[in-house]
């Protein structure tokens, strides 16, 4: 049985790692500045010239929207007084690939930057680091909070839905607080037939936002620090709010807020009957703030019966290298049947790594099989485990698998997500702002590696593969920072 196995490049965001010995080499690319645009061969970052350059936008190299035209913005709150920031100056620096915005607001100085950074998975500079640093410039304490609002629009869909790590598909408004705040999310032009997929990621630990909202533009565009979220209503004109609550800053202290948004790739193995996809939230187990261990990494798998007959005894399995485990000890899951016409089955695992005295390059192998298809081509995900001084050496062994403990029947027409899923409400009456004309184009462009270019129309076989991977690889740009 022939198997199609490709790495499919889609318009998706990635968290990226700072250049180091543990990171894949990233090809440096020249950027050009054209008015308020800074772009390279992958992405185009744009700030508007009205309202003193207070808003920004993002598109891919083919002009497909990743954020709506200059409606994403920064909000600051000082001593309970929140407001939109209207920046007094805007500098586009080709040498640092950074757009810098500055403003004084209520006894604080805020510097916002949009910086094009490298992606250690794709090897390209195709991601934007969005940073907001607010400094108490007064001689007395002030309470300071910040919000970064991203007005997502993919292609010509200004009502783009989300898939959130640990939650699943999100088409209604939700708010995540504290430990519920995800490290990553994906946005799609369509959940059923995606051609453009984006994603965003937040820093872990103390740098993580206090609140993340997946909500509506007309709610998000208010000047409030924490807009009210009605969880019974549909997203409609979708936006993401990353919110850092007010905290006391002494004179000279700063609050730093950061998120990432850009492009990435997805690993897919498509069989004629059983299609398999997998991705990872980061390419490196980043060392934690204490320097004694690593931040966790998540892996997601996607299965779909793309054939004409039901599949029985379907199994998806992780094979793990020595020193890498799942948080719950389970690495294999069974489905009694996967009927024809059923939706995508999603499983997620949280991976932990034991401290290692030397840097390791390891692989996690994602496998799938059924009685009818046998084992399909696996997907291999590569990770870097940095060295921790004083830790023991890890002996390399063959990857291990733990047998599943239960089986599940997947009915027809269901989109199954085995992480916690929020309820989906009946869509409300349409509400959206005016949008410019935008077309996807009907040509398919591929490179020598079988990579489908961003915004290209996908051939039918690739569309089947993309249906099982309605999420994208997210990758970590982790550098210790104090708030």
C-alpha positions as a printed Julia matrix, in Angstrom:
483×3 Matrix{Float64}:
   0.0    0.0    0.0
   1.52   3.27  -1.12
   1.9    6.0    1.44
   2.17   9.71   0.86
   4.62  11.21   3.37
   5.38  14.88   3.23
   6.23  17.83   5.38
   3.59  20.34   4.44
   4.39  24.0    4.92
   1.35  26.09   5.79
   0.93  29.64   6.91
   1.32  29.08  10.63
   2.99  30.77  13.56
   5.94  29.48  15.5
   7.69  30.22  18.69
  11.37  30.24  17.92
  14.6   29.76  19.78
  17.38  32.27  20.11
  20.39  31.37  18.01
  22.59  28.99  19.98
  24.37  25.68  19.7
  21.1   23.94  20.58
  19.09  25.52  17.78
  18.78  24.63  14.1
  20.69  27.07  11.94
  18.43  29.83  10.66
  19.17  31.45   7.34
  19.57  35.18   7.82
  17.45  37.12   5.35
  17.61  40.75   4.37
  14.61  42.9    5.14
  13.43  45.88   3.2
  11.59  48.94   4.46
   8.9   50.5    2.3
   7.12  53.3    4.07
   5.66  51.71   7.21
   6.27  48.16   5.92
   9.14  45.9    6.99
   9.29  42.66   5.05
  11.43  39.81   3.78
  10.63  36.88   1.49
   8.33  35.33   4.09
   6.28  37.95   5.94
   5.31  41.62   5.82
   4.88  43.6    9.07
   3.04  46.91   8.75
   2.24  49.8   11.11
  -0.21  52.49  10.14
   0.68  56.15   9.83
  -2.61  57.46  11.2
  -3.13  58.01  14.93
   0.67  58.22  15.3
   1.31  54.61  14.27
  -0.81  53.07  17.0
  -1.79  49.83  15.26
  -0.16  47.04  13.24
  -0.86  44.24  10.77
   0.78  41.12   9.32
   0.59  39.21   6.05
   2.55  36.44   4.37
   4.75  36.83   1.31
   1.8   36.25  -1.02
  -0.24  39.01   0.58
  -2.57  36.69   2.49
  -3.84  38.26   5.69
  -2.57  36.82   8.97
  -3.82  39.83  10.94
  -6.44  42.31   9.77
  -5.33  45.61   8.21
  -3.86  47.63  11.1
  -6.38  46.94  13.85
  -4.11  45.01  16.23
  -2.91  47.26  19.03
  -1.43  47.86  22.49
  -3.39  48.87  25.61
  -1.88  50.13  28.87
  -3.42  50.56  32.31
  -1.87  52.72  35.05
  -3.47  52.92  38.49
  -6.75  51.63  37.08
  -6.84  54.07  34.15
  -6.63  52.07  30.91
  -6.33  53.42  27.39
  -5.17  52.81  23.83
  -1.58  53.78  23.18
  -0.94  56.35  20.43
   2.78  56.27  19.84
   4.73  59.51  19.48
   7.36  58.08  17.14
   8.0   55.07  14.93
  11.43  53.78  13.85
  12.01  50.99  11.3
  15.56  49.61  11.62
  16.63  47.22   8.87
  19.82  46.22  10.71
  17.92  44.86  13.74
  14.8   43.93  11.73
  12.76  45.8   14.31
   9.95  48.34  14.28
  10.09  50.4   17.49
   7.25  52.52  18.86
   7.51  54.86  21.88
   4.96  56.7   23.98
   4.6   58.36  27.4
   1.38  57.54  29.23
   0.34  58.41  32.81
   3.85  58.65  34.3
   5.13  55.63  32.37
   7.29  55.17  29.26
   6.2   52.37  26.92
   8.33  50.9   24.15
   6.61  48.46  21.8
   8.63  46.45  19.25
   7.75  44.24  16.3
  10.83  42.18  15.43
  11.27  39.62  12.65
  13.02  36.59  14.16
  14.25  33.18  13.05
  12.34  29.93  13.18
  14.62  27.02  14.1
  12.24  24.46  12.57
  11.72  25.97   9.12
  15.18  27.51   9.13
  13.69  30.83   7.99
  13.06  34.21   9.5
   9.3   34.0    9.32
   8.06  34.89  12.8
   7.27  38.18  14.55
   8.21  38.8   18.17
   5.72  41.29  19.65
   6.98  43.0   22.82
   5.61  45.72  25.09
   7.86  47.14  27.83
   6.34  49.68  30.24
   8.62  51.52  32.67
   7.58  53.52  35.72
   9.23  56.86  34.97
   7.86  58.57  38.07
   9.41  59.0   41.52
   6.61  57.06  43.26
   5.11  53.59  42.84
   2.46  52.96  40.19
   0.25  49.95  39.38
   0.8   48.94  35.75
  -0.92  46.41  33.47
  -0.76  45.71  29.72
  -2.76  44.1   26.92
  -1.63  43.0   23.45
  -4.6   42.59  21.1
  -4.28  40.58  17.86
  -7.14  40.97  15.38
  -6.84  37.67  13.53
  -7.88  37.41   9.91
  -6.76  34.55   7.68
  -7.0   35.11   3.96
 -10.42  36.68   3.52
 -11.94  35.11   6.66
 -12.26  37.76   9.38
 -14.14  35.28  11.6
 -11.3   32.8   11.81
 -11.85  30.03  14.42
  -9.22  28.73  16.84
  -7.82  25.46  18.13
  -6.29  25.97  21.57
  -3.8   23.61  23.2
  -5.56  21.64  25.94
  -9.02  22.89  24.93
  -9.64  21.98  21.3
 -11.74  23.8   18.72
 -12.97  27.22  19.84
 -15.8   28.93  17.95
 -17.37  30.7   20.95
 -15.78  33.32  23.17
 -13.7   32.04  26.08
 -11.38  33.41  28.74
  -8.47  31.46  30.22
  -6.92  32.58  33.51
  -4.02  31.46  35.69
  -3.1   27.82  35.14
  -5.7   27.59  32.34
  -3.73  29.98  30.13
  -2.4   27.96  27.17
   1.14  28.24  25.89
  -0.07  28.17  22.31
  -3.06  28.33  19.96
  -3.84  27.98  16.26
  -6.09  30.0   13.98
  -7.64  28.79  10.71
  -9.32  30.22   7.67
 -11.56  27.12   7.9
 -11.73  24.25  10.39
 -13.1   21.81   7.8
 -10.9   22.71   4.82
  -7.95  24.81   6.04
  -5.6   26.4    3.55
  -4.1   28.97   5.92
  -3.19  28.18   9.53
  -1.56  30.56  11.98
  -0.55  30.17  15.59
   0.61  32.19  18.53
   2.68  31.32  21.57
   3.36  32.86  24.96
   6.39  32.6   27.19
   6.06  30.21  30.16
   6.67  30.85  33.83
   6.45  34.38  35.21
   6.39  35.87  31.71
   3.11  34.1   30.86
   0.03  36.33  30.54
  -2.37  36.35  33.48
  -5.36  36.09  31.14
  -5.83  35.07  27.51
  -9.13  35.76  25.75
 -10.38  34.32  22.47
 -13.16  36.76  21.75
 -14.69  39.38  19.45
 -13.0   42.4   17.84
 -15.66  44.91  18.83
 -15.29  43.85  22.47
 -11.48  43.78  22.27
 -11.15  47.18  20.64
 -12.35  48.88  23.83
  -9.79  50.68  25.98
 -10.4   48.37  28.96
  -7.5   46.31  30.29
  -9.72  43.24  30.75
 -12.73  43.33  28.39
 -15.83  41.42  29.46
 -16.28  38.05  27.73
 -19.75  36.59  27.12
 -19.01  32.86  26.78
 -22.49  32.16  25.37
 -21.78  34.07  22.18
 -20.01  33.07  18.98
 -16.6   34.54  18.12
 -17.75  36.28  14.94
 -14.96  38.82  14.2
 -12.29  36.92  16.12
  -9.44  38.35  18.19
  -6.92  37.23  20.82
  -6.16  39.29  23.93
  -3.02  38.59  25.98
  -3.45  40.39  29.31
  -1.02  41.1   32.13
  -2.91  42.37  35.18
  -1.81  45.48  37.01
   1.11  45.03  39.39
   3.06  47.54  41.47
   6.18  48.96  39.85
   8.64  50.96  41.91
  10.34  53.94  40.23
  12.53  52.65  37.39
  10.96  49.16  37.32
   9.44  47.75  34.12
   6.75  45.29  33.03
   7.71  43.24  29.96
   5.0   41.47  27.92
   5.71  39.32  24.87
   4.06  37.0   22.36
   5.01  35.48  18.98
   3.14  35.07  15.7
   4.44  33.91  12.3
   4.95  30.89   9.98
   5.77  27.19  10.43
   5.4   23.63   9.05
   3.53  20.41   9.88
   4.57  16.76   9.56
   1.99  14.56   7.82
   1.8   10.9    6.86
  -1.24  10.26   4.67
  -2.34   6.69   3.88
  -5.21   5.96   1.5
  -7.4    4.91   4.42
  -5.7    6.07   7.65
  -4.12   9.52   7.69
  -1.74  10.57  10.49
  -0.47  13.99  11.45
   1.57  15.26  14.39
   3.14  18.44  15.7
   4.95  19.77  18.74
   4.68  22.93  20.8
   8.45  23.5   20.9
  11.59  22.1   19.33
  13.63  22.34  22.51
  13.01  21.43  26.13
  13.85  24.9   27.39
  15.73  25.08  30.69
  13.48  26.36  33.47
  14.06  29.58  35.39
  15.75  27.72  38.25
  18.19  26.0   35.87
  17.43  22.61  37.41
  15.12  21.1   34.78
  13.11  21.8   31.67
   9.8   23.29  30.65
   7.33  20.68  29.43
   6.64  20.19  25.72
   3.36  19.0   24.22
   2.83  16.7   21.24
  -0.46  16.43  19.38
  -1.51  13.67  16.97
  -4.35  13.65  14.46
  -6.06  10.64  12.88
  -8.72  10.47  10.19
 -10.36   7.66   8.27
 -10.11   8.93   4.7
 -11.23   5.65   3.12
 -14.54   4.1    2.11
 -14.7    1.42   4.83
 -14.66   1.46   8.6
 -11.32   0.85  10.33
 -11.09  -1.31  13.44
  -8.61  -1.52  16.32
  -7.03   1.81  15.45
  -4.04   2.71  17.58
  -1.83   5.79  17.86
   1.45   5.4   19.73
   4.37   7.51  20.88
   7.82   5.98  20.99
   9.97   7.95  23.41
  13.74   8.16  23.89
  15.3    7.36  27.24
  14.81  10.13  29.79
  11.64  11.47  28.13
   8.22  10.53  29.54
   4.59  11.55  29.28
   3.17  13.31  32.31
   0.53  10.6   32.85
   2.68   7.64  31.8
   0.45   6.77  28.82
   1.99   6.73  25.35
  -0.57   4.75  23.35
  -4.31   5.14  22.75
  -6.76   2.74  21.09
 -10.0    3.29  19.19
 -12.23   0.26  18.72
 -13.38   1.65  15.41
 -12.89   4.7   13.26
 -15.83   4.77  10.9
 -15.77   6.17   7.41
 -16.89   9.78   7.29
 -15.81  10.47  10.85
 -13.99  13.65  11.7
 -10.48  14.22  12.94
  -9.45  12.43  16.15
  -7.05  14.51  18.2
  -4.87  13.28  21.06
  -2.35  15.27  23.08
   0.49  14.35  25.38
   2.61  16.45  27.72
   6.26  15.39  27.61
   8.76  15.79  30.45
  12.52  15.32  30.22
  15.02  14.28  32.87
  17.97  16.67  33.39
  20.93  15.73  31.21
  24.58  16.55  31.78
  25.17  16.88  28.04
  23.15  18.2   25.16
  20.96  15.58  23.48
  19.25  15.45  20.11
  16.35  13.02  20.37
  13.38  11.88  18.32
   9.81  11.13  19.33
   8.18   8.77  16.84
   4.41   8.95  16.32
   2.93   5.74  14.89
  -0.57   4.7   13.82
  -2.12   1.45  12.63
  -5.4   -0.38  12.14
  -6.39  -3.97  11.32
  -7.2   -2.97   7.76
  -4.22  -0.76   6.92
  -1.49  -2.16   9.11
   1.08   0.36  10.32
   1.24   3.57   8.31
   4.34   5.68   7.74
   5.29   7.21  11.11
   5.91  10.88  11.85
   9.21  11.73  13.54
   9.49  14.83  15.73
  12.98  16.03  16.66
  13.85  17.73  19.95
  16.92  19.26  21.56
  17.52  18.7   25.28
  20.13  21.23  26.48
  22.83  20.3   28.98
  22.34  21.16  32.66
  25.5   21.55  34.68
  25.89  18.88  37.35
  23.17  16.59  35.94
  23.86  12.92  35.21
  24.46  11.65  31.71
  21.46   9.97  30.07
  22.15   6.59  28.49
  20.67   6.46  25.01
  18.28   3.53  24.44
  15.57   2.56  22.01
  12.29   4.55  22.36
   9.71   2.98  24.68
   5.95   2.57  24.49
   3.34   1.99  27.22
   0.33  -0.09  26.23
  -3.09   1.62  26.1
  -5.59   0.94  28.86
  -8.9    1.53  27.08
 -10.53   1.54  23.65
 -13.01   3.95  22.12
 -15.47   3.84  19.23
 -15.46   6.94  17.04
 -18.84   7.52  15.33
 -19.35   9.01  11.9
 -19.43  12.81  11.3
 -17.9   13.68  14.67
 -14.87  15.87  15.1
 -13.28  14.23  18.13
 -10.89  16.12  20.38
  -9.65  14.13  23.37
  -8.46  17.18  25.25
 -10.93  19.21  27.28
 -13.36  20.96  24.88
 -15.37  24.09  25.58
 -19.07  24.07  24.57
 -19.98  25.62  21.24
 -22.95  27.99  21.23
 -25.34  28.75  18.38
 -23.74  31.49  16.26
 -25.09  34.95  16.98
 -26.3   37.44  14.45
 -23.45  38.43  12.15
 -21.36  41.39  13.27
 -18.2   42.34  11.43
 -16.28  45.32  10.24
 -15.82  46.08   6.57
 -13.07  44.0    4.99
 -11.05  44.53   1.83
 -11.28  42.18  -1.11
  -8.88  39.25  -0.82
  -8.48  36.15  -2.95
  -6.58  32.97  -2.38
  -5.6   32.24  -5.94
  -6.01  28.94  -7.77
  -2.47  27.8   -8.5
  -0.49  25.24  -6.55
   3.18  26.07  -5.94
   5.56  23.47  -4.53
   9.28  23.3   -3.89
  11.57  20.31  -4.35
  10.72  18.98  -0.88
   6.99  18.75  -1.48
   6.28  21.88   0.54
   3.0   23.55  -0.35
   3.55  27.29  -0.35
   1.48  29.62   1.82
  -1.88  30.59   0.33
  -1.63  28.09  -2.54
  -4.68  26.0   -3.49
  -4.04  22.46  -2.21
  -4.47  19.33  -4.36
  -7.04  16.86  -3.07
  -4.52  14.49  -1.5
  -2.91  17.32   0.42
  -6.28  18.65   1.54
  -7.05  15.25   3.07
  -3.77  15.44   4.92
  -4.38  18.98   6.08
  -7.81  18.0    7.43
  -6.11  15.92  10.1
  -3.7   18.56  11.22
  -5.85  21.55  12.05
  -3.14  22.87  14.24
   0.42  23.87  13.57
   3.82  23.38  15.01
   4.59  25.89  17.66
   8.04  26.59  18.66
   9.62  28.22  21.61
  11.63  31.48  21.68
  12.67  31.25  25.33
  15.01  33.65  27.03
  14.88  34.28  30.79
  13.33  37.65  31.45
  12.18  39.25  34.65
   8.86  41.14  34.65
